[in-house]
Amino acid sequence: MGAVWGLAHDVSRRQVYAAALAKRHVGFGPGDSGAIYRSSIQSPLHTQLLYDFDRQGIATRPKGLQREVATVLGKSAKDAAMYNLIGQISP
């Protein structure tokens, strides 16, 4: 799923919602930077993409952003592209 923020719990439906978060050295999940995910309490490993802001035309990161994120445990990555974006709001 990648880094997430803004967890919400729907008690009656037994669902948990999480929004994607840009964080250095952590990649985005399959929904990329504009994703909101939904997970079931009964089967937390079954997480699905609920909404994608980018697909709706709402930009959630600068165009052409290329990140260097380690995908193999123990491999280092600088992720320099994110350094100047820390603390920024979407473009």
N, C-alpha and C positions, 0 to 999 in steps of 0.2 A: 504494500500500500504506500510506502514511502513515509515521509514526515507528515504528521497531521496536527491540527489545532482545532479548537472549538468543538469539543465533544458534546453531544446532546443525547439524552436517553428518553425514548418514548416508552413509558411504563406499560401502557395498555397494549401496544403492538409488540412489545419486547424487542425493540430495535435500538441500535446505537448509530448515530450519524457523526461523521468526521469530515473536516475540510482539509484539503491539501495545504501544505505550508512549505515555503521556500526556506531551506536551511542549508548552510554550507556543509559540504561533504556527505549530504544525504540526497539521493535521487528522488524524483517524483515517481508516483505509482503509475499504473496503466492509464489513468485518466489525466495525467500530466498536471500542470500547475493550477488549472481551473476546476479541479474535481471536488465533488462532494460524494462521499461513500456511505453506504448503508450496510450494516452487519446485523445479523440476527443473534439474539442472546442464546438461543438454543443451539446454533451452529456458527460460532464466531469465525471459523475459518472460511465460511462462505460469505465473502464480502463482495458487493457489487457496486459498480459506478451508478450513482443515482442521478447526478446532474453534472454537466460540463459547461462552464461559462464560456470557454474558448469556442466551443462548437456553436454557441448561440451568438457569437460575434462580440463578446465582451473580453477584451484583451486582459490577461492576467500576468503577463511578463513581456519584456521588450522583444520585438521581432528579431529573429536570428540569434538569440542567446544560445551560445554553445558552452556547455559545462563540462568540466573534467571531474567526473565522480568515479571513485574506485568501485568496481563491480566484483572484485575478487578480494576475499578476506586477506589482509596483510599487505595489499598493494596500496601505496600512497598516491594521493591526488591533491593538487593544489586548489582546485575549484576557484581559480582567480576571478572568473566572471561574476561570481556571487559577491565578492568582497565589497564592491562599491554599491551593491543593491541592498545590503543589510539595513533594516529599519525603514525601507522605502515602501510606499504604497504602490499598488499596481499602476502601470503607465496610463 
